[in-house]
Amino acid sequence: MFEGSFVAIVTPFKNGKIDAPALRGLIEFHIENGTNGIVPCGTTGESATLNHAEHEEVVRITVETCKGRIPVLAGTGSNSTHEAVELTQSAQKIGADGALLLTPYYNKPTQEGLYQHFSTVAKETDLPIMLYNVPSRTAVNMKPGTVARLSSIKNIVGIKEASGSLVQVSEIIDSCGPEFSVISGEDALTWPILAIGGKGVISVTANLVPSKFAKLCQTAREGDIETAKALHYELLKLNDIMFIETNPIPVKAALALMGRIENEFRLPLCPPTEENLAQLSTVLKAYSLV
């Protein structure tokens, strides 16, 4: 259901508020350059510092701008199951095509707790749900056996996998079957995950080079191994510099350098150091992005 190159889109701010014109401009940029879907209010969208009204605003702007041209997979995760249900139901009412829910962070649920969390949300919405496993952010790793249990629930249709383990990704693909969409959650592992049966990526770097990630996913799907592999290596340095500091600091700084958004963050995130900004600028120039 959710395949190809999805962008974990940034949330532009201006004077402390959501910059709606800039967000609409970014979405049009992605549609023009082959992005297969938009993910608003994910980690890259600074969802942790958006209040509920702002969260709804970002999802609404995205849905209204996309106008059904490409799907909107709204980030609706929380470390509170009750709040995750509310955010998911809100996204459904606004018109999102699906919901992306990360594993609850900070409270470190057990595997059974994870199962109960996601199954509870799934019962309270008709939206297709994409799970999101990112242990480096949440301090909990959802194991393949838990994902397999959840995959039997009708509207849980896939997972964004960012554990960094190709073995774990392989086990999920093997145990969940071909209808379950396993999506890369790590840009640098997109091609390896596609090569072992993944169906796409939810990308940070695609904020900058959407056509490259769209082509990488397309050529992998078509079996054009040489082109996909070449794109993997072409994007290596750009993927790496996007994580020189905590995401989304580098990607927002890069978009600001490209003139697409203001260089504005929500505390506790802040602009990159001068040294890292200089390194980022050098890489962007090498890719002819500035």
C-alpha positions as CSV (number, residue, x, y, z in Angstrom):
1,M,0.0,0.0,0.0
2,F,2.8,2.4,0.9
3,E,5.7,1.9,-1.4
4,G,8.4,3.9,-3.1
5,S,10.1,7.2,-1.8
6,F,8.2,8.9,1.0
7,V,9.7,12.1,2.4
8,A,9.8,12.7,6.2
9,I,9.1,16.3,5.5
10,V,10.4,19.1,7.7
11,T,8.1,21.6,9.4
12,P,9.1,25.1,8.4
13,F,8.8,27.8,11.1
14,K,8.8,31.6,10.8
15,N,8.7,33.8,13.8
16,G,7.8,30.9,16.0
17,K,4.8,29.9,13.9
18,I,4.3,27.3,11.2
19,D,5.3,28.7,7.9
20,A,2.3,27.5,5.8
21,P,3.5,29.0,2.4
22,A,6.9,27.4,2.8
23,L,5.4,24.0,3.7
24,R,3.1,24.2,0.6
25,G,6.1,25.1,-1.5
26,L,8.1,22.1,-0.2
27,I,5.2,19.7,-1.0
28,E,4.8,21.0,-4.5
29,F,8.6,20.6,-5.0
30,H,8.2,16.9,-4.0
31,I,5.3,16.2,-6.2
32,E,7.1,17.8,-9.2
33,N,10.2,15.7,-8.5
34,G,8.5,12.2,-8.2
35,T,8.2,11.7,-4.4
36,N,5.6,9.0,-3.9
37,G,4.2,10.2,-0.6
38,I,4.5,12.8,2.2
39,V,5.0,12.1,5.9
40,P,4.1,15.2,8.0
41,C,4.7,15.4,11.8
42,G,7.3,12.7,12.0
43,T,10.6,13.1,13.9
44,T,12.0,15.2,11.0
45,G,8.9,17.4,11.3
46,E,9.7,18.2,14.9
47,S,6.5,16.6,16.1
48,A,7.7,16.4,19.7
49,T,7.5,20.2,20.0
50,L,4.2,20.7,18.1
51,N,1.1,21.2,20.2
52,H,-2.1,19.5,19.1
53,A,-3.4,22.4,17.2
54,E,-0.2,22.8,15.3
55,H,0.0,19.1,14.6
56,E,-3.5,19.2,13.0
57,E,-2.5,22.3,11.1
58,V,0.5,20.7,9.5
59,V,-1.5,17.5,8.6
60,R,-4.3,19.6,7.2
61,I,-2.0,21.8,5.1
62,T,-0.4,18.6,3.7
63,V,-3.6,16.9,2.9
64,E,-5.1,20.0,1.2
65,T,-1.9,20.7,-0.8
66,C,-1.5,17.1,-2.0
67,K,-5.2,17.0,-3.1
68,G,-5.0,13.3,-3.6
69,R,-2.1,13.4,-6.0
70,I,0.1,11.5,-3.7
71,P,-0.7,9.8,-0.3
72,V,-0.2,11.5,3.1
73,L,1.1,9.2,5.8
74,A,0.6,11.3,9.0
75,G,2.8,10.9,12.0
76,T,0.5,10.2,14.9
77,G,2.7,8.4,17.4
78,S,3.0,9.1,21.1
79,N,4.3,7.5,24.3
80,S,0.7,7.6,25.5
81,T,-1.6,5.2,23.9
82,H,-4.6,7.5,24.6
83,E,-2.9,10.4,22.9
84,A,-1.8,8.2,19.9
85,V,-5.5,7.3,19.4
86,E,-6.5,10.9,19.5
87,L,-3.9,12.0,17.0
88,T,-4.7,9.1,14.7
89,Q,-8.4,9.8,14.8
90,S,-7.7,13.5,14.1
91,A,-5.6,12.6,11.1
92,Q,-8.4,10.4,9.8
93,K,-10.9,13.2,10.1
94,I,-8.6,15.6,8.3
95,G,-8.3,13.2,5.4
96,A,-4.8,11.5,5.7
97,D,-4.3,8.3,3.8
98,G,-2.6,6.5,6.6
99,A,-0.8,6.9,10.0
100,L,2.8,6.4,11.0
101,L,3.2,5.4,14.7
102,L,6.5,5.1,16.4
103,T,7.1,2.8,19.3
104,P,6.4,4.7,22.6
105,Y,9.5,6.5,23.9
106,Y,10.9,7.0,27.4
107,N,8.5,4.6,29.2
108,K,10.2,1.5,27.6
109,P,7.3,-0.8,27.2
110,T,7.7,-4.6,27.0
111,Q,7.1,-6.5,23.8
112,E,3.6,-7.3,25.1
113,G,3.1,-3.6,25.9
114,L,4.1,-2.7,22.3
115,Y,1.6,-5.2,21.0
116,Q,-1.2,-3.9,23.1
117,H,-0.3,-0.2,22.3
118,F,-0.5,-0.7,18.5
119,S,-3.4,-3.1,18.5
120,T,-5.4,-0.7,20.6
121,V,-4.8,2.2,18.2
122,A,-5.6,0.0,15.3
123,K,-9.0,-0.8,16.8
124,E,-9.9,2.9,17.1
125,T,-9.3,3.9,13.5
126,D,-10.0,2.8,9.9
127,L,-6.7,4.3,8.7
128,P,-4.0,2.0,7.4
129,I,-1.2,2.0,10.0
130,M,2.5,1.9,9.4
131,L,4.5,0.9,12.5
132,Y,7.8,2.7,13.2
133,N,10.7,1.1,15.0
134,V,13.6,3.5,15.8
135,P,15.5,2.2,18.9
136,S,18.0,5.0,18.8
137,R,15.2,7.5,19.5
138,T,12.9,5.5,21.7
139,A,15.1,3.2,23.8
140,V,13.0,0.2,22.9
141,N,13.4,-2.2,20.0
142,M,10.3,-3.9,18.6
143,K,11.3,-7.4,17.8
144,P,10.4,-9.3,14.6
145,G,8.1,-11.6,16.5
146,T,6.1,-8.7,17.8
147,V,5.9,-7.2,14.3
148,A,4.7,-10.5,13.0
149,R,1.9,-10.6,15.6
150,L,0.8,-7.1,14.7
151,S,0.9,-7.8,10.9
152,S,-2.1,-10.1,11.4
153,I,-4.2,-7.1,12.3
154,K,-6.1,-6.0,9.1
155,N,-5.2,-2.3,9.1
156,I,-1.6,-2.6,10.2
157,V,0.0,-2.7,6.8
158,G,3.7,-2.2,7.2
159,I,6.7,-0.9,9.2
160,K,9.3,1.8,8.9
161,E,12.4,-0.1,10.1
162,A,15.3,1.9,11.6
163,S,16.9,-0.6,13.9
164,G,20.0,-0.6,11.7
165,S,20.0,-4.4,11.5
166,L,19.6,-6.0,8.1
167,V,19.2,-9.3,9.9
168,Q,16.2,-7.9,11.8
169,V,14.7,-6.4,8.6
170,S,15.2,-9.8,6.8
171,E,13.4,-11.6,9.7
172,I,10.5,-9.2,9.5
173,I,10.1,-9.6,5.7
174,D,10.4,-13.4,6.0
175,S,7.8,-13.6,8.8
176,C,5.2,-11.0,7.7
177,G,4.7,-12.0,4.1
178,P,4.7,-10.2,0.8
179,E,1.6,-8.0,1.4
180,F,3.3,-6.3,4.5
181,S,5.3,-3.2,3.5
182,V,8.7,-3.1,5.1
183,I,10.1,0.4,4.5
184,S,13.6,1.7,5.2
185,G,13.9,4.2,8.0
186,E,17.6,4.8,7.4
187,D,18.6,6.6,4.2
188,A,22.1,5.0,4.1
189,L,20.5,1.5,4.2
190,T,17.7,2.2,1.6
191,W,19.4,0.2,-1.2
192,P,20.4,-2.8,0.9
193,I,16.8,-3.0,2.4
194,L,15.3,-2.7,-1.1
195,A,17.7,-5.4,-2.2
196,I,16.4,-7.9,0.4
197,G,12.7,-7.2,-0.2
198,G,11.9,-3.8,1.3
199,K,9.4,-1.7,-0.6
200,G,10.6,1.8,-0.1
201,V,11.9,4.4,2.2
202,I,10.7,7.2,4.4
203,S,13.7,9.5,3.9
204,V,15.3,12.6,5.5
205,T,17.7,13.2,2.6
206,A,14.8,13.2,0.1
207,N,13.9,16.6,1.5
208,L,16.9,17.8,-0.6
209,V,17.0,15.5,-3.6
210,P,13.6,13.9,-4.0
211,S,14.1,12.8,-7.6
212,K,17.2,10.8,-6.6
213,F,15.3,8.8,-4.0
214,A,12.3,8.3,-6.2
215,K,14.6,7.0,-8.9
216,L,16.5,4.7,-6.5
217,C,13.2,3.1,-5.4
218,Q,11.9,2.9,-9.0
219,T,15.0,1.3,-10.4
220,A,15.2,-1.2,-7.5
221,R,11.5,-2.1,-8.1
222,E,12.3,-2.6,-11.8
223,G,15.3,-4.8,-11.1
224,D,17.8,-2.3,-12.5
225,I,20.5,-3.3,-9.9
226,E,23.4,-1.3,-11.5
227,T,21.5,2.0,-11.5
228,A,20.1,1.5,-8.0
229,K,23.6,0.6,-6.7
230,A,25.1,3.6,-8.4
231,L,22.5,5.9,-6.8
232,H,23.3,4.4,-3.4
233,Y,26.9,5.3,-3.7
234,E,26.2,8.7,-5.3
235,L,24.1,9.6,-2.2
236,L,26.5,8.2,0.4
237,K,28.1,11.5,1.5
238,L,24.9,13.5,1.4
239,N,23.2,10.8,3.6
240,D,26.1,10.9,6.0
241,I,26.2,14.7,6.4
242,M,22.4,14.8,7.2
243,F,23.3,13.2,10.5
244,I,26.3,15.3,11.5
245,E,24.1,16.6,14.2
246,T,20.7,15.5,15.6
247,N,18.0,15.2,12.9
248,P,16.4,17.4,11.7
249,I,19.0,20.1,12.4
250,P,21.2,19.4,9.3
251,V,18.4,18.9,6.9
252,K,16.6,22.1,8.0
253,A,19.9,24.0,7.8
254,A,20.5,22.6,4.3
255,L,17.0,23.7,3.1
256,A,17.7,27.2,4.6
257,L,20.9,27.4,2.7
258,M,19.0,26.3,-0.5
259,G,16.6,29.2,0.2
260,R,13.5,26.9,0.7
261,I,12.8,27.6,4.4
262,E,13.8,29.9,7.2
263,N,16.7,28.7,9.4
264,E,14.4,28.3,12.4
265,F,14.1,25.5,14.9
266,R,12.0,24.7,18.0
267,L,14.0,24.5,21.2
268,P,15.6,22.3,22.4
269,L,16.8,21.9,18.8
270,C,18.9,24.8,17.6
271,P,21.0,25.7,14.6
272,P,24.2,23.7,13.9
273,T,27.6,24.8,15.0
274,E,29.6,26.9,12.6
275,E,32.1,24.1,12.0
276,N,29.3,21.6,11.1
277,L,27.5,24.2,9.0
278,A,30.7,24.8,7.0
279,Q,31.0,21.0,6.4
280,L,27.4,20.9,5.4
281,S,27.8,23.7,3.0
282,T,30.8,22.1,1.4
283,V,28.8,18.9,0.8
284,L,25.8,20.8,-0.6
285,K,28.1,22.6,-3.0
286,A,29.6,19.3,-4.1
287,Y,26.1,18.1,-5.0
288,S,25.3,21.4,-6.7
289,L,22.5,22.1,-4.3
290,V,23.7,25.6,-3.4
